[in-house]
């Protein structure tokens, strides 16, 4: 009897073999499903019961918790500013995440974050203001005072947190972060890196610009008003374009806008995107190299995409509703189109693991829609750009000698 208990019987050997085979098959199928989810935006139904271990899933899911999900947040993080200001900004942005906790808010942690920000702001006042050019010092001093003691500043934010009023905390936090962004923009009057010599022949934007589009419906319909008012056949859309992270792409786009290249251009609606006509590229514009700045890097990469599966993420992500990017050149994916751009209508339901677009890291994103986001889904194929104007930032547009 003792000997039999030590030696597996034929049925137990078969059972062990089958169990091993099933586990192997499940592991194999898990890898196949992960690969398919990454490669295709279509949901896979009927496979919910097949377990995928966290160890396998993490290989295909980059860390995306800190990826900015709004254009305003992405643009604020892209400003190359004083390190003290960035530390204050990071501390306050953490509060945005804490406010999302549905039940008991961690007000004690929030209070600690604001006190940390206040200490840095007061202890490092000289360093913060010293980073601002002399001609902007007065404006910087006013903003600094407002940041610390203003109605929407750190002292007020601290008081609202102590009062445990999440609504007032949220409003005041948004105001404080906006003031921080304004201060950081004063600290960053130009590019923080040198462009490669071979790219100095292109137009470039050495900071921020704002482009205002007037979009018109041509089929007799109208855009819904954003607030109380009349429905109109035209609507305004504003886009902040960022030369800090994509100077060549933003510069070429700004030049085309100034030249009137987009006035009267037709728009086409595709899957999750609104594309401009590409005809203008045949006569004007530059075939700009693909330009993407990875998070944590000092300067952009050129003519190469990011390996999202290896954890590379861009400073200006595509996975934001209203992102603005250049289409690829019809000759090579290493270049952006000379003129064809698109508004990206990000939809988490059609995204991959971590909520990333399947095209993340593949296009030159150079800005975000900040005004008129509600207008974007109302645009239909055939609507036109009645006019496009560079309303801010023309002083930061640098043209090569032959274009001056």
C-alpha positions as CSV (number, residue, x, y, z in Angstrom):
1,X,0.0,0.0,0.0
2,X,2.8,2.4,0.9
3,X,4.5,1.6,-2.4
4,X,1.4,2.4,-4.4
5,X,0.9,5.7,-2.7
6,X,4.4,6.7,-3.9
7,X,4.0,5.7,-7.5
8,X,1.4,7.6,-9.6
9,X,-1.2,5.5,-11.3
10,X,-1.9,5.7,-15.0
11,X,-5.0,8.0,-14.5
12,X,-3.0,10.4,-12.4
13,X,-0.2,10.6,-14.9
14,X,-2.8,11.4,-17.6
15,X,-4.4,14.0,-15.4
16,X,-1.1,15.6,-14.7
17,X,-0.2,15.7,-18.4
18,X,-3.6,17.2,-19.3
19,X,-3.3,19.8,-16.6
20,X,0.1,20.8,-17.9
21,X,-1.2,21.0,-21.4
22,X,-4.1,23.2,-20.5
23,X,-1.9,25.6,-18.5
24,X,0.5,25.8,-21.5
25,X,-2.4,26.5,-23.9
26,X,-3.9,29.1,-21.6
27,X,-0.5,30.9,-21.3
28,X,-0.1,30.8,-25.1
29,X,-3.6,32.1,-25.7
30,X,-3.0,34.9,-23.2
31,X,0.0,36.1,-25.1
32,X,-2.0,35.9,-28.4
33,X,-4.9,37.9,-26.9
34,X,-2.6,40.7,-25.5
35,X,-0.9,41.0,-28.9
36,X,-4.2,41.2,-30.7
37,X,-5.5,43.8,-28.3
38,X,-2.5,45.9,-29.0
39,X,-2.6,45.5,-32.7
40,X,-6.4,46.0,-33.1
41,X,-8.8,48.5,-31.6
42,X,-11.7,46.0,-31.8
43,X,-12.8,44.6,-28.4
44,X,-12.5,40.9,-28.0
45,X,-15.7,39.4,-26.7
46,X,-16.1,36.0,-25.0
47,X,-12.6,35.8,-23.7
48,X,-13.2,37.4,-20.3
49,X,-12.8,34.2,-18.4
50,X,-9.3,33.5,-19.7
51,X,-6.9,34.6,-17.0
52,X,-3.9,36.8,-17.9
53,X,-1.3,37.0,-15.1
54,X,-0.1,40.5,-14.1
55,X,3.5,39.4,-14.9
56,X,2.6,38.8,-18.5
57,X,0.3,41.8,-18.9
58,X,2.8,44.3,-17.5
59,X,5.2,43.5,-20.4
60,X,2.6,45.0,-22.8
61,X,1.2,47.8,-20.6
62,X,3.5,50.8,-20.2
63,X,3.2,53.0,-17.1
64,X,0.6,55.5,-18.0
65,X,-0.7,56.8,-14.7
66,X,1.3,60.1,-15.0
67,X,0.4,60.6,-18.7
68,X,-1.4,63.9,-19.1
69,X,-5.1,63.4,-20.1
70,X,-5.9,67.1,-20.9
71,X,-4.2,69.5,-23.3
72,X,-3.8,72.1,-20.5
73,X,-1.9,69.6,-18.3
74,X,0.3,68.4,-21.2
75,X,1.1,72.0,-22.2
76,X,2.0,73.0,-18.7
77,X,4.3,70.1,-18.2
78,X,6.0,70.8,-21.5
79,X,7.3,74.3,-20.4
80,X,11.1,74.2,-19.7
81,X,11.0,76.3,-16.5
82,X,12.9,76.8,-13.2
83,X,13.3,73.5,-11.2
84,X,11.7,75.1,-8.1
85,X,8.6,75.9,-10.1
86,X,8.4,72.4,-11.5
87,X,8.6,71.0,-8.0
88,X,5.8,73.3,-6.8
89,X,3.8,72.3,-9.9
90,X,4.3,68.5,-9.3
91,X,3.3,68.9,-5.7
92,X,0.0,70.6,-6.6
93,X,-0.8,68.3,-9.5
94,X,-0.8,65.4,-7.0
95,X,-3.8,67.1,-5.4
96,X,-5.7,66.8,-8.6
97,X,-5.5,63.0,-8.3
98,X,-6.3,63.1,-4.6
99,X,-9.5,65.0,-5.3
100,X,-10.8,62.1,-7.5
101,X,-11.0,59.8,-4.5
102,X,-14.7,59.3,-4.2
103,X,-15.3,58.9,-0.4
104,X,-13.1,60.4,2.3
105,X,-10.7,62.8,0.7
106,X,-7.1,62.7,2.1
107,X,-7.1,66.4,3.1
108,X,-4.1,65.8,5.4
109,X,-2.0,64.8,2.4
110,X,-3.3,67.7,0.4
111,X,-2.4,70.1,3.2
112,X,1.2,68.7,3.3
113,X,1.5,69.2,-0.5
114,X,0.5,72.8,-0.3
115,X,2.7,73.5,2.7
116,X,5.6,72.0,0.7
117,X,4.8,74.2,-2.3
118,X,4.5,77.3,0.0
119,X,7.8,76.7,1.6
120,X,9.6,76.3,-1.7
121,X,7.8,79.4,-3.1
122,X,8.9,81.6,-0.1
123,X,12.4,80.1,0.5
124,X,13.3,80.2,-3.2
125,X,11.7,83.5,-4.2
126,X,14.9,85.0,-5.4
127,X,15.8,82.0,-7.5
128,X,12.3,81.9,-9.1
129,X,12.3,85.6,-10.0
130,X,16.0,85.5,-11.1
131,X,14.9,83.0,-13.9
132,X,12.7,85.7,-15.5
133,X,14.3,88.1,-18.1
134,X,14.8,91.7,-16.9
135,X,12.1,93.1,-19.2
136,X,9.5,90.7,-17.7
137,X,10.5,91.0,-14.1
138,X,7.6,93.4,-13.1
139,X,5.0,91.0,-14.6
140,X,6.7,88.1,-12.9
141,X,6.7,89.8,-9.5
142,X,2.9,90.5,-9.8
143,X,2.3,86.8,-10.7
144,X,4.5,85.6,-7.9
145,X,2.6,87.7,-5.3
146,X,-0.7,86.4,-6.7
147,X,0.6,82.8,-6.5
148,X,1.4,83.1,-2.8
149,X,-1.3,85.5,-1.5
150,X,-3.8,86.0,-4.2
151,X,-7.5,85.0,-4.3
152,X,-6.6,81.9,-6.2
153,X,-3.2,81.4,-4.6
154,X,-1.5,79.0,-2.3
155,X,-2.6,80.6,1.0
156,X,-6.3,80.5,0.0
157,X,-5.8,76.9,-1.3
158,X,-4.5,75.9,2.1
159,X,-7.4,77.5,3.9
160,X,-10.0,75.7,1.6
161,X,-8.2,72.4,2.3
162,X,-8.4,73.0,6.1
163,X,-12.1,73.8,5.7
164,X,-12.4,70.4,3.8
165,X,-14.3,72.0,1.0
166,X,-13.5,70.0,-2.1
167,X,-15.4,72.3,-4.6
168,X,-13.5,75.4,-3.5
169,X,-10.2,73.4,-3.4
170,X,-10.8,72.3,-7.0
171,X,-11.5,75.8,-8.3
172,X,-8.6,77.4,-6.4
173,X,-6.2,74.6,-7.5
174,X,-7.0,75.3,-11.1
175,X,-6.3,79.0,-10.6
176,X,-3.1,78.3,-8.8
177,X,-1.8,75.9,-11.5
178,X,-2.8,78.5,-14.2
179,X,-0.7,81.1,-12.4
180,X,2.2,78.7,-12.2
181,X,2.0,78.1,-16.0
182,X,2.1,81.8,-16.6
183,X,5.2,82.2,-14.4
184,X,6.9,79.3,-16.1
185,X,6.2,80.8,-19.5
186,X,8.0,84.0,-18.4
187,X,11.0,81.8,-17.3
188,X,11.2,80.1,-20.7
189,X,11.6,82.8,-23.4
190,X,13.1,80.4,-25.9
191,X,14.2,76.9,-26.7
192,X,16.2,75.0,-24.0
193,X,18.2,73.0,-26.6
194,X,20.0,73.6,-29.9
195,X,18.5,72.3,-33.1
196,X,20.6,70.0,-35.2
197,X,22.5,72.0,-37.9
198,X,20.7,70.3,-40.8
199,X,17.3,71.5,-39.5
200,X,18.1,75.2,-39.3
201,X,16.8,75.6,-42.8
202,X,13.3,75.1,-41.6
203,X,10.9,77.6,-40.0
204,X,10.8,77.1,-36.2
205,X,8.7,78.3,-33.3
206,X,10.8,79.2,-30.2
207,X,8.0,79.1,-27.7
208,X,4.2,79.1,-27.7
209,X,1.7,80.4,-30.2
210,X,-2.1,80.4,-30.5
211,X,-3.9,79.7,-33.8
212,X,-7.6,80.6,-34.1
213,X,-9.7,78.8,-36.7
214,X,-13.0,79.9,-38.0
215,X,-14.8,76.8,-39.2
216,X,-17.9,77.1,-41.5
217,X,-20.6,74.7,-42.4
218,X,-21.5,74.7,-46.1
219,X,-24.5,72.5,-46.1
220,X,-26.9,75.0,-44.5
221,X,-26.7,73.5,-41.0
222,X,-25.4,75.3,-37.9
223,X,-23.1,74.6,-34.9
224,X,-24.8,74.3,-31.6
225,X,-24.0,77.3,-29.3
226,X,-21.6,76.6,-26.4
227,X,-23.8,78.6,-24.1
228,X,-27.1,80.5,-24.4
229,X,-27.2,82.1,-27.8
230,X,-28.0,81.6,-31.4
231,X,-26.8,78.6,-33.5
232,X,-24.5,79.9,-36.2
233,X,-23.0,78.5,-39.4
234,X,-19.5,79.4,-38.1
235,X,-17.6,78.5,-35.0
236,X,-14.2,79.5,-33.4
237,X,-11.6,77.0,-32.4
238,X,-8.3,77.9,-30.7
239,X,-5.2,75.8,-30.7
240,X,-2.1,76.3,-28.6
241,X,0.9,75.2,-30.6
242,X,4.1,74.3,-28.7
243,X,7.5,75.1,-30.0
244,X,9.2,74.0,-26.8
245,X,8.6,70.3,-27.7
246,X,8.1,70.5,-31.5
247,X,9.8,73.6,-32.8
248,X,10.1,72.5,-36.4
249,X,6.5,71.1,-36.7
250,X,4.9,74.1,-34.9
251,X,7.1,76.5,-36.9
252,X,6.2,75.1,-40.3
253,X,2.5,75.1,-39.2
254,X,2.6,78.7,-38.0
255,X,4.3,79.8,-41.2
256,X,1.5,78.2,-43.3
257,X,-1.1,79.9,-41.1
258,X,0.5,83.3,-41.6
259,X,0.7,82.7,-45.4
260,X,-3.0,81.9,-45.5
261,X,-2.5,78.4,-46.7
262,X,-5.4,77.0,-44.7
263,X,-8.0,79.7,-45.6
264,X,-10.9,78.1,-47.4
265,X,-9.5,74.5,-46.9
266,X,-11.9,71.6,-46.8
267,X,-12.1,69.2,-43.8
268,X,-12.6,65.5,-43.9
269,X,-13.9,63.4,-41.0
270,X,-12.2,60.0,-40.6
271,X,-12.1,57.5,-37.8
272,X,-11.3,59.5,-34.6
273,X,-9.8,62.4,-36.6
274,X,-10.7,65.5,-38.6
275,X,-8.2,66.0,-41.4
276,X,-7.4,69.0,-43.4
277,X,-7.0,68.8,-47.2
278,X,-3.5,67.8,-48.3
279,X,-3.5,69.7,-51.6
280,X,-1.6,72.7,-50.2
281,X,1.4,70.6,-49.6
282,X,2.1,70.2,-53.3
283,X,2.9,73.9,-53.7
284,X,4.0,75.2,-50.3
285,X,5.4,74.1,-46.9
286,X,8.3,71.9,-46.0
287,X,8.6,68.1,-45.7
288,X,9.4,68.4,-42.0
289,X,11.1,65.4,-40.3
290,X,9.0,63.4,-37.8
291,X,9.6,65.2,-34.5
292,X,8.6,63.7,-31.1
293,X,10.0,64.6,-27.7
294,X,10.1,61.7,-25.3
295,X,9.1,62.4,-21.7
296,X,12.2,62.9,-19.5
297,X,14.4,63.7,-22.5
298,X,16.1,67.1,-23.1
299,X,15.4,67.4,-26.8
300,X,13.1,65.9,-29.5
301,X,13.9,62.8,-31.6
302,X,13.8,63.1,-35.4
303,X,12.7,60.7,-38.0
304,X,11.9,58.0,-35.5
305,X,8.8,56.8,-33.6
306,X,8.6,55.9,-30.0
307,X,8.6,52.4,-28.7
308,X,5.5,52.6,-26.4
309,X,5.7,48.9,-25.5
310,X,9.2,49.6,-24.0
311,X,7.8,52.4,-21.9
312,X,8.6,55.4,-24.1
313,X,6.0,58.1,-23.8
314,X,5.9,61.5,-25.5
315,X,5.8,64.9,-23.7
316,X,2.8,65.8,-26.0
317,X,0.7,62.7,-26.1
318,X,-1.8,61.9,-28.9
319,X,-4.1,60.2,-26.4
320,X,-5.8,63.5,-25.5
321,X,-9.1,64.7,-27.0
322,X,-8.4,67.7,-29.3
323,X,-4.7,66.9,-29.8
324,X,-3.4,68.5,-33.1
325,X,-0.8,66.6,-35.1
326,X,0.7,66.4,-38.6
327,X,-0.2,63.5,-40.9
328,X,2.7,61.5,-42.3
329,X,4.3,62.4,-45.6
330,X,3.0,60.3,-48.5
331,X,6.6,59.5,-49.3
332,X,7.9,58.3,-45.9
333,X,6.7,57.8,-42.4
334,X,10.0,59.3,-41.3
335,X,8.7,62.7,-42.4
336,X,5.5,64.6,-41.6
337,X,3.3,66.0,-44.3
338,X,4.3,69.4,-45.5
339,X,0.9,70.8,-44.6
340,X,-1.8,68.2,-43.8
341,X,-2.8,68.2,-40.1
342,X,-5.5,66.6,-38.1
343,X,-7.5,67.1,-34.9
344,X,-7.5,63.8,-32.9
345,X,-10.8,62.8,-31.3
346,X,-9.4,60.5,-28.6
347,X,-11.8,57.9,-27.4
348,X,-10.8,55.7,-24.5
349,X,-13.2,53.0,-25.7
350,X,-11.2,52.5,-28.8
351,X,-7.8,52.6,-27.1
352,X,-5.3,49.9,-26.0
353,X,-3.9,48.9,-22.7
354,X,-3.4,51.8,-20.3
355,X,-5.9,53.9,-22.3
356,X,-3.3,54.7,-24.9
357,X,-4.2,55.4,-28.5
358,X,-3.0,52.6,-30.8
359,X,-1.1,55.4,-32.8
360,X,0.6,56.9,-29.7
361,X,4.2,57.9,-30.4
362,X,3.7,57.6,-34.2
363,X,2.9,61.2,-35.2
364,X,4.3,64.7,-34.5
365,X,1.8,66.2,-32.0
366,X,2.5,69.9,-31.8
367,X,-0.5,71.4,-29.9
368,X,-4.0,71.0,-28.3
369,X,-7.4,72.5,-28.8
370,X,-8.1,74.7,-25.8
371,X,-11.2,76.6,-27.0
372,X,-14.0,75.0,-29.0
373,X,-13.5,71.4,-28.0
374,X,-17.3,71.0,-28.0
375,X,-17.2,72.1,-31.7
376,X,-15.0,69.3,-32.9
377,X,-17.6,66.5,-32.9
378,X,-20.0,68.7,-34.8
379,X,-17.7,69.1,-37.8
380,X,-18.7,67.1,-40.8
381,X,-16.9,66.2,-44.0
382,X,-17.1,69.1,-46.4
383,X,-17.0,71.8,-43.8
384,X,-14.3,74.4,-44.4
385,X,-11.7,76.4,-42.6
386,X,-13.0,79.9,-43.4
387,X,-9.8,81.4,-41.9
388,X,-6.8,80.5,-39.8
389,X,-4.9,83.2,-37.9
390,X,-1.8,83.2,-35.7
391,X,-3.2,85.5,-33.0
392,X,-0.3,85.0,-30.6
393,X,3.3,84.0,-31.1
394,X,4.4,85.6,-34.4
395,X,7.3,87.2,-32.6
396,X,8.5,83.7,-31.8
397,X,8.3,82.4,-35.4
398,X,11.9,82.3,-36.8
399,X,12.1,82.0,-40.6
400,X,15.2,80.8,-42.5
401,X,17.1,83.5,-44.4
402,X,15.5,82.7,-47.8
403,X,12.0,83.2,-46.3
404,X,12.7,86.6,-44.7
